[in-house]
């Protein structure tokens, strides 16, 4: 009896851990989306700035890149998460059908899952039976599929979050290159973008538990090279065309 009471709180805590993981995944996705916005829009505006010092073409290219990038990110995320949601729904329908057709076999399968996690056969049988009596479908999809039927992936939410993250990241290089005087636009943008990339790398490393120094160095060096290349190409094309 003592063993059984010790088992149940552990399983009650599992959804909280899953919710925490889901929040971390959303945060990581947001940081990556903002990082994409910073790099993509900065590359565009610096490329145009390498060809001309006029504000209008820079603004036009930046806005076009920002809108196109946000739409592309949103569509890509919507399609990806829609496919994931369809797969989840298919698995849930299959599990519901199996429960209706052979509940005893499903009960034995659930008990085997908990036994495989370290419970004794008797405790696993009791836990499986009690969870099944409470909500058989929820118990099985959580144990077998790791899903919560009430919290499936939302394509619209994912698309909106992705577009928002990209847009917020892309606004920074736009402001950095449009606000300063013409002579300061490129250096100010370089510095602002590299600082933002470093911050994004720091946040990403902390969320993922990886090396902060490596993450920051990787994104800053990569971003600096990318910005230098796009500015250089823009300057060469602008000179050739001009």
N, C-alpha and C positions, 0 to 999 in steps of 0.2 A: 504493500500500500504506500509505503514511504517513497519507493522508487517511482510509482506512477505519478504522485503529486509533484515530484521533482521534474518529471518530463514535461508536463503541460505548460508551465511558464516559459520554457525554452521555445516551444513552438508558437506561443502567443507573441513572442518578441520578433519572430521572423519577418512579418510584414513591415515592421518599423525599419528593420535593416534594409529591406528591399526598397522602401520609400526613400531612405537616405541615399542608396545607390542611384536611384532614378534622379534625385535632385542633383547629385554630383554629375551624372551624365548630361543633364540639361545645362549645368554650368559650364562643363567642358565644351559642349556644342556651341554655347554662346560665346565663349572665349575664342574658339576656332573661327566662328563666323565673323566676329569683330576683327580678328587677325586678317582674314581674307579681305574684308572691306578695306582695312588700312593699306595692305600691300597692293591690291588691285587698283584702287582709286589713286593712290600715291604714284604708282607706275604710270598711269594715264596722264595725270596732270603734270608730272615732271617731264614726261616725254614731250608733251605739247610745249611746256615751258622751255625745253631745250631748243625748240624750233622758233618760238616767238615769245616776246615779252608782253604782248597785248593781253589784257585781262579777259576780254570777251571769249576768245577761242579756248582759253584755259577753263573758264567757267562752263562753257558749253560742253567741252569734252568731259569735264569732271562730273557734271550732272548726268550726262548720258551714260557714263561708266557706272555711276552710283545706281541709277535706276535699273539699267540692264543687269548689273550684278545682283541687286536685291531680288529682281524678278527671277533670274536664273536660279539663285539659291533657293527661293521659295518653291519654285516648280520642282526642282530636283528633290528637295526634302519632302514635298507633298507626294510625289510619285513613289519615293523610297518608303515612306512611312505607310502609305496606302497599301503597298504590297505586303509590308510587315503585318499590318492590321488584318488584311485578307487571310494571311497565313494563320494568324492567331485565331480568327473566327473559325477557320476550317478545323483547327485542332480542337477548339472548344466544342464544335458540333460533333466531332468524332467521339470525344470523351462523353458527351451527353448521351449519344447513341449507345455506346458501350455500357454505360451505367444502366440504361433502360433494358438492354438485351441480356446482360449477364452480371447482375449486381453482386453475386457471391464471388465470382472470379475477380471482379474489380476490388472488392473488399480484401481478398487475399493479396492482391497486387499492392494495395496501399499498405497493408501490414508488412509486406516484404520490403517495401521502401524504407519504412521506419526501422525495421530490423537491420537493414543494410547500413543505416546511420549509427548503429551501435546499441539500439535497445534490445532487451531480451525478447524472446518470442512472445512470452505472455504479455509483457508491457506493450509491445508493438501491436499485438492483436487488440488489446483494450483501447489503446489510443486510436487505432484505425476505426474500431467499432463506434467509439464515442463521437469521433469527428464525423463519421458517416451519418450517425443519427442526428447530429446537429445540422449539417449541410453537406451532403455527400458530394455534390457537384463541386462546390468551392474547395472542399478538402482534397479532392482528386486533382483538380487542375493546378492547385498550389503545389502539391507534392510532386506530381508527375511533370507538369509543364512550366512551373514557376510563374504562373499567370494569375492575375486578379481579374475576373470577368468584368468588374466595375471600373477598372482602370486600364483599359486597352490604349494603345498608342493612338494619338489624335493627329491625323494628317494636317488639319487646318491649324492646330496649335503649333505643330512643328514648323510648318511653312511660315507662319507669322513670326515665330521666334527667330527663325533663320534670317528672314528678310530684315527684321528689326536689328539683329546683331550686326549684320553686314552694313546696314545703313549707318548705325552709330559709329562703327569703325571707319567707314568711308568719309564721314563728315569731317573728321580730324584733318586729313591732308588737304581737303577742300578749304577749310578755314586757314590752315597754315600757309597756303600758297596765295590766297586771295587777299588776306588782310595786310601783310607787310608791304613796304615799298618794293618796287620792281627789283632793285638791287639785292634785296634781302630774301626774296621769295624762295629761291632754291635752297640756300643754306638753312633757313628757318624750317622749311618743310623736311629736309633731311633729318635735322635734329629732333623735331617733333615726332616724326614717324619712328625713328629708331628708339626714342624713349618709350613711345606707346608699344612698340613691338617687344621691348624689354619687359615692360609691365605685363603684357599678355603672356610672355614666356614664363614669367615668375608665377603668375596666377595659375597657369596650366600645370607647371611643375608641382606646385603645392597641392593642387587638387588631385593630381595623379600620383603623388608621393615619390617623384623622381628627382634627379639632381637639378637644383635650381640653376647652378652655374652653367651646366651643359645646355639646359633648355634656353636660358637667356642668351648665351653666346651663340647658339645655333640660329635663333630667329634674328638676332641683331646682325650677325655677319651675313646671313643669307639675305636679309632685307636690304642691307647696305649694298651688296653686290647687285641685287635686282634693281634697286633705284639708280645706281650708277650706270648700269647697262641701258636702262630705258631712257635716262636723260641723255646719255651719249648718242644713242641711236636717233633720238629726236633732234639733237643738235646737228648731227650729220645730215639727216634728211632735210631739216629746215635750211641748212646751208646750201645743199644741192638744189633744192627746189627754188630757194630764193635767188 
